[in-house]
Amino acid sequence: MFGSGNKIKIDKDLLERIKKIAELAGYASHEEFIQHVLEREVAQFEGDQSDEDITKKLKGLGYIS
């Protein structure tokens, strides 16, 4: 999954929390859990019609101001 040379830096403490949650939730690995979460988040924006729609949504979520 992440072995194709793609790398993402994740805070050590956050990664430990992710590993625990992934195990408790029954995921095969923490990588599988991370991919599932990212796919779900990305899907929220894929239906938007314009960059303006995406920007509004990101502002509403507090990611940008």
N, C-alpha and C positions, 0 to 999 in steps of 0.2 A: 504494500500500500504506500508506504513512505520510502521504500527502498530504492526508488528510481532516481535518486539524486536530489529530489526535492527535500528541502529542509525548512523547518519552521522552529524558531526559538520560542520556548515556553518556560516561564518562570518555574524554578525547581519545586517550590511549594505547591503551585497550581498543578503541576504534572503529577505530583504525589496524590493530590485530591482527585484528579481525573482517573488515575489508576484504581483508586479505591472505589469510586463510583462505578466505573466500567465493570469491575469485578462483581460488585453487588447487583448491578443491573443485568448481569448475565452476558455481557459482550465477550467475544472471543479474545479481544485484546483492547488495550487503551487506544490504539490507533484506529480500530474499528469504531469505537465510541466517538473519537474526535471527528472522524469522517462523517458519521451520522449527524452529529450536531452541526457541522459546517454545511452539509448538504441541506439540512432543514432551514438554516438561516439564509443561505443563498436563494433557496426556492421562494422565500418571501419577497425577494426583489426581482425575480425573473419575469413576473407578469406586468411589471411597471412599464409604461409606455415611453417615458423619457428620462433623461438625466435629472430633470427637475423633480419628477415624481420620486426618484430614488433619494435625492437630496432632502426632500421634505420628510420622507420616511426616516432617514438617518438622523435628521434633526429631532424628530419626534421621539426617537429612541434614546436621544442624548449622546449619540456618537460624534456628532459635529454641532458646532454652534453658529 
